[in-house]
Amino acid sequence: MTVEITKNTSPAEVENAVPKCCNRPWWPAMVRGFSRKCPSCGTGSLYYAFLKIKDRCSNCHEELHHHRADDAPPYFTIFIVGHILLPAILAVEKIWRPEVWVHLSLWFPLTIILTVWLLPRLKGATLALQWALCMHGFEYSALCAPANPCPPQQLPQNID
């Protein structure tokens, strides 16, 4: 597999570039991602819709479109929600033995609320871990990113 770098860099700059991702701390990045913020700066928002990741951070202009979260966030969400609710469901059934309608009216909304709350946070944490470990294209963005990136509207239009 060959990777073509299409940024505004010459081949000599790419060969002499030092990757900036070799010392990215993964824990602070995951905390920022869990709080739905940019893993690089911690201030820009990750999302432009419920689970739609922005292409780049609005604050530090870090490229975020490389992420490949795929099925990991839903899997982690199901795992966590199941491990939180299942013991509670069993305990309520063992202690009080409520009617089925009580179980449905209690556990169904709790399941939905926990899932909707956790899913974007776990997706942000997954993206942040990929960013910190330079996975899925984040290593190329770190290799080619300028030290002080320009806002998107100030990039040159004609590249020869």
Backbone hydrogen bonds, N-H to C=O, Kabsch-Sander energy under -0.5 kcal/mol:
donor,donor_aa,acceptor,acceptor_aa,energy
4,E,2,T,-0.5
5,I,3,V,-0.5
6,T,4,E,-0.6
9,T,7,K,-2.3
14,V,10,S,-1.8
15,E,11,P,-2.2
16,N,12,A,-1.8
17,A,13,E,-0.7
17,A,14,V,-0.5
22,C,19,P,-0.5
24,R,21,C,-1.0
29,A,25,P,-1.0
30,M,26,W,-2.3
31,V,27,W,-2.2
32,R,28,P,-2.4
33,G,29,A,-2.6
34,F,30,M,-2.6
35,S,31,V,-1.6
36,R,33,G,-1.7
37,K,32,R,-2.7
38,C,44,G,-2.6
42,G,38,C,-1.5
46,L,36,R,-1.6
48,Y,52,K,-2.4
49,A,52,K,-1.0
53,I,51,L,-0.7
54,K,46,L,-3.1
57,C,62,E,-2.3
61,H,57,C,-0.9
64,L,55,D,-3.0
65,H,55,D,-1.3
67,H,64,L,-1.3
72,A,69,A,-1.9
75,Y,71,D,-2.0
76,F,72,A,-2.9
77,T,73,P,-2.4
78,I,74,P,-2.7
79,F,75,Y,-2.4
80,I,76,F,-2.7
81,V,77,T,-2.9
82,G,78,I,-2.3
83,H,79,F,-1.9
84,I,80,I,-1.6
85,L,81,V,-2.9
86,L,82,G,-2.2
88,A,84,I,-0.8
89,I,85,L,-3.1
90,L,86,L,-2.5
91,A,87,P,-2.4
92,V,88,A,-2.5
93,E,89,I,-2.3
94,K,90,L,-2.4
95,I,91,A,-2.6
96,W,92,V,-2.3
97,R,92,V,-1.1
97,R,93,E,-0.5
103,H,99,E,-1.7
104,L,100,V,-2.7
105,S,101,W,-2.5
106,L,102,V,-1.6
107,W,103,H,-3.0
108,F,103,H,-0.6
108,F,104,L,-1.2
110,L,106,L,-1.3
111,T,107,W,-2.5
112,I,108,F,-2.1
113,I,109,P,-2.9
114,L,110,L,-2.6
115,T,111,T,-2.2
116,V,112,I,-2.7
117,W,113,I,-2.1
118,L,114,L,-2.7
119,L,115,T,-2.5
121,R,117,W,-0.6
122,L,118,L,-2.8
123,K,119,L,-2.1
124,G,120,P,-2.1
125,A,121,R,-2.1
126,T,122,L,-2.2
127,L,123,K,-2.5
128,A,124,G,-2.3
129,L,125,A,-2.2
130,Q,126,T,-2.1
131,W,127,L,-2.4
132,A,128,A,-2.7
133,L,129,L,-2.2
134,C,131,W,-1.0
135,M,130,Q,-2.8
138,F,135,M,-1.6
140,Y,137,G,-0.5
141,S,137,G,-1.5
142,A,138,F,-1.8
143,L,139,E,-1.7
144,C,140,Y,-1.9
145,A,141,S,-1.3
154,Q,151,P,-2.0
155,L,152,P,-1.0
159,I,157,Q,-0.7
160,D,158,N,-0.6
